[in-house]
């Protein structure tokens, strides 16, 4: 599972790569938690153009009776995402990139859990494989998202048995193409990112509190 991540760096370079013309005002984030807004890139079903916007983290399917279901749907398992009723529609045509530059995971050490921060060694921005949905009821409307997880690479194995799917830049176009419905082709993208470019290190337990959103959350501690 992935329950916290960061987006500290500017998204300008990635925005240019993706051909985005308009960007929302985004402040640096050091401890993004479920139910909060996250920066996503998707292909609009109306204009067919790519757009960057903020969606609520915790996917609410269009058929849900109550939006509180999103509290349980922050992650989708890559192994079953194409089959689960909550995710299969979005997996077919409502896929998105969730922008990040690192994420947290907790390793059990005795009776405690030590938080770790995982990022690329060059600290660059990247994108999780995500899904988005629109839920409407009378005058209420909510757009939300979930990120997809997979098994660990060797960087993650000592820390946790799951990790978020980080897409390679060459796969962005396929992931954002709503006309691509070939399940096997999409499933092939849901793999652990090669570990050679990644690193993990322990951080302060202040990250345990989602109310703490400051640079110290992602800094190495002995």
C-alpha positions as CSV (number, residue, x, y, z in Angstrom):
1,X,0.0,0.0,0.0
2,X,1.0,3.6,-0.4
3,X,-0.5,6.1,2.1
4,X,1.7,9.2,1.9
5,X,3.9,10.9,-0.6
6,X,5.5,14.2,-1.6
7,X,5.5,16.6,-4.4
8,X,8.1,19.2,-3.5
9,X,9.5,20.0,-6.9
10,X,8.1,22.2,-9.7
11,X,6.1,20.3,-12.3
12,X,7.1,22.7,-15.1
13,X,9.6,20.4,-16.8
14,X,7.2,17.4,-16.8
15,X,4.4,19.7,-17.9
16,X,6.3,20.7,-21.0
17,X,7.1,17.0,-21.7
18,X,3.4,16.2,-21.5
19,X,2.3,19.2,-23.6
20,X,0.3,20.8,-20.8
21,X,-0.6,24.4,-21.5
22,X,-2.4,25.4,-18.2
23,X,-1.2,24.5,-14.8
24,X,-3.0,24.9,-11.5
25,X,-1.2,26.8,-8.7
26,X,0.6,24.1,-6.7
27,X,2.5,24.6,-3.5
28,X,5.3,22.3,-2.3
29,X,3.9,19.3,-0.4
30,X,5.9,17.2,2.0
31,X,3.3,14.8,3.5
32,X,0.3,14.3,1.2
33,X,-2.3,12.0,2.8
34,X,-5.5,10.3,1.7
35,X,-8.6,12.5,1.4
36,X,-6.4,15.5,0.4
37,X,-6.0,17.0,-3.1
38,X,-3.3,15.6,-5.3
39,X,-2.0,16.9,-8.7
40,X,-3.0,14.7,-11.6
41,X,-2.7,14.7,-15.3
42,X,-5.4,13.1,-17.4
43,X,-6.9,13.2,-20.9
44,X,-10.3,15.1,-20.8
45,X,-13.1,12.9,-22.1
46,X,-14.8,16.1,-23.3
47,X,-12.0,18.0,-25.1
48,X,-9.6,15.0,-25.6
49,X,-6.8,17.4,-24.4
50,X,-4.4,16.7,-21.5
51,X,-5.1,18.7,-18.4
52,X,-3.5,19.0,-15.0
53,X,-5.8,19.4,-12.0
54,X,-6.2,18.5,-8.4
55,X,-8.4,15.5,-7.5
56,X,-9.3,14.1,-4.1
57,X,-7.2,11.1,-3.1
58,X,-9.7,8.2,-2.5
59,X,-11.6,7.0,-5.5
60,X,-15.4,7.3,-5.4
61,X,-17.0,5.1,-8.1
62,X,-19.8,6.7,-10.1
63,X,-22.2,4.1,-8.8
64,X,-21.4,4.7,-5.1
65,X,-24.3,5.6,-2.8
66,X,-22.0,7.5,-0.5
67,X,-18.7,9.3,-1.2
68,X,-17.3,8.0,2.1
69,X,-16.3,4.8,0.2
70,X,-13.4,6.8,-1.1
71,X,-11.7,6.5,2.3
72,X,-11.2,2.8,1.6
73,X,-10.2,3.1,-2.0
74,X,-6.9,5.1,-2.0
75,X,-5.0,2.2,-3.6
76,X,-5.8,-0.4,-6.3
77,X,-3.9,-3.6,-6.6
78,X,-2.3,-4.0,-10.0
79,X,-3.0,-7.7,-10.0
80,X,-6.8,-7.2,-9.8
81,X,-7.5,-3.7,-10.9
82,X,-9.0,-4.8,-14.2
83,X,-11.5,-7.0,-12.4
84,X,-12.6,-5.2,-9.3
85,X,-16.0,-3.4,-9.7
86,X,-14.7,-0.2,-8.0
87,X,-11.8,0.2,-10.5
88,X,-12.5,-1.7,-13.8
89,X,-14.4,1.1,-15.5
90,X,-11.7,3.7,-14.7
91,X,-9.0,1.2,-15.6
92,X,-10.4,0.9,-19.1
93,X,-10.7,4.6,-20.0
94,X,-10.1,7.0,-17.0
95,X,-6.4,6.6,-16.2
96,X,-4.2,9.4,-14.9
97,X,-0.8,10.3,-13.8
98,X,-0.4,11.2,-10.1
99,X,2.6,13.5,-9.8
100,X,5.1,12.9,-7.0
101,X,8.8,13.0,-6.2
102,X,8.9,10.6,-3.3
103,X,6.8,8.4,-1.1
104,X,6.8,7.1,2.5
105,X,6.5,3.6,3.8
106,X,6.8,2.1,7.3
107,X,9.0,-0.8,8.3
108,X,8.2,-2.8,11.3
109,X,11.2,-2.8,13.7
110,X,10.4,-4.7,16.9
111,X,7.3,-3.1,18.4
112,X,7.6,0.1,16.4
113,X,7.3,1.2,12.8
114,X,10.1,3.2,11.3
115,X,9.1,5.6,8.4
116,X,11.2,5.5,5.3
117,X,11.3,7.9,2.4
118,X,11.8,6.5,-1.1
119,X,12.8,8.6,-4.1
120,X,14.9,8.7,-7.2
121,X,18.6,9.3,-6.5
122,X,18.5,12.5,-8.6
123,X,15.3,13.6,-6.7
124,X,13.4,14.1,-9.9
125,X,9.6,14.3,-10.4
126,X,7.8,11.2,-11.5
127,X,4.3,9.8,-11.9
128,X,2.3,7.1,-10.2
129,X,-0.1,5.1,-12.3
130,X,-3.5,6.4,-11.2
131,X,-7.2,6.1,-12.0
132,X,-9.9,8.8,-11.7
133,X,-13.7,8.9,-11.4
134,X,-16.5,11.4,-11.3
135,X,-19.3,11.0,-8.8
136,X,-22.5,13.0,-9.0
137,X,-25.6,13.2,-6.9
138,X,-28.2,16.0,-7.4
139,X,-26.2,19.2,-7.1
140,X,-23.0,17.5,-5.7
141,X,-20.1,16.5,-7.9
142,X,-16.8,15.0,-6.8
143,X,-13.7,14.0,-8.9
144,X,-11.4,11.6,-7.1
145,X,-8.5,9.3,-7.8
146,X,-6.6,6.2,-6.6
147,X,-3.0,5.1,-7.3
148,X,-2.1,1.5,-8.3
149,X,0.3,-0.7,-6.3
150,X,2.4,-3.7,-7.3
151,X,5.0,-5.9,-5.7
152,X,8.3,-4.5,-4.4
153,X,11.6,-4.0,-6.2
154,X,14.8,-4.8,-4.3
155,X,14.9,-1.2,-2.8
156,X,11.5,-1.8,-1.3
157,X,11.8,-5.4,-0.2
158,X,13.5,-4.8,3.1
159,X,10.8,-2.2,4.0
160,X,7.5,-3.4,2.7
161,X,5.9,-6.0,0.5
162,X,4.1,-3.5,-1.8
163,X,5.1,-0.3,-3.6
164,X,3.2,2.2,-5.9
165,X,3.5,1.7,-9.7
166,X,5.9,4.3,-11.0
167,X,5.5,4.7,-14.7
168,X,8.4,5.0,-17.1
169,X,8.2,8.3,-19.1
170,X,8.0,6.3,-22.3
171,X,4.7,4.8,-21.1
172,X,2.9,8.0,-20.3
173,X,1.3,8.3,-23.7
174,X,-0.2,4.8,-23.6
175,X,-1.4,5.3,-20.0
176,X,-3.1,8.5,-20.8
177,X,-4.8,7.2,-24.0
178,X,-8.5,6.6,-23.2
179,X,-8.9,4.6,-26.4
180,X,-6.4,2.0,-25.3
181,X,-8.5,-0.8,-23.9
182,X,-6.2,-3.8,-24.3
183,X,-6.0,-5.2,-20.8
184,X,-2.8,-7.2,-21.4
185,X,-1.0,-4.2,-22.7
186,X,-2.1,-2.0,-19.8
187,X,-1.3,-4.8,-17.2
188,X,2.3,-5.0,-18.7
189,X,2.9,-1.4,-17.4
190,X,2.0,-2.3,-13.8
191,X,5.4,-3.5,-12.7
192,X,7.9,-2.5,-10.1
193,X,10.2,0.3,-11.2
194,X,13.8,-0.9,-11.7
195,X,15.7,-0.3,-8.4
196,X,19.0,1.0,-9.7
197,X,17.8,4.6,-9.8
198,X,16.1,4.6,-6.4
199,X,17.1,5.0,-2.8
200,X,15.4,4.7,0.6
201,X,16.4,6.2,4.0
202,X,14.8,6.6,7.4
203,X,13.0,9.8,8.3
204,X,11.5,11.4,11.4
205,X,8.3,10.0,12.9
206,X,6.9,13.5,12.6
207,X,5.6,12.2,9.2
208,X,3.2,9.9,11.1
209,X,1.0,12.9,11.7
210,X,-0.6,14.1,8.4
211,X,-0.9,17.5,9.9
212,X,2.8,17.9,9.6
213,X,3.6,19.1,6.1
214,X,7.1,20.6,6.2
215,X,10.6,19.8,4.7
216,X,11.7,18.0,7.9
217,X,9.3,15.1,7.0
218,X,11.5,14.0,4.1
219,X,14.9,14.6,5.7
220,X,17.3,11.7,6.6
221,X,17.6,10.9,10.3
222,X,20.1,8.6,12.0
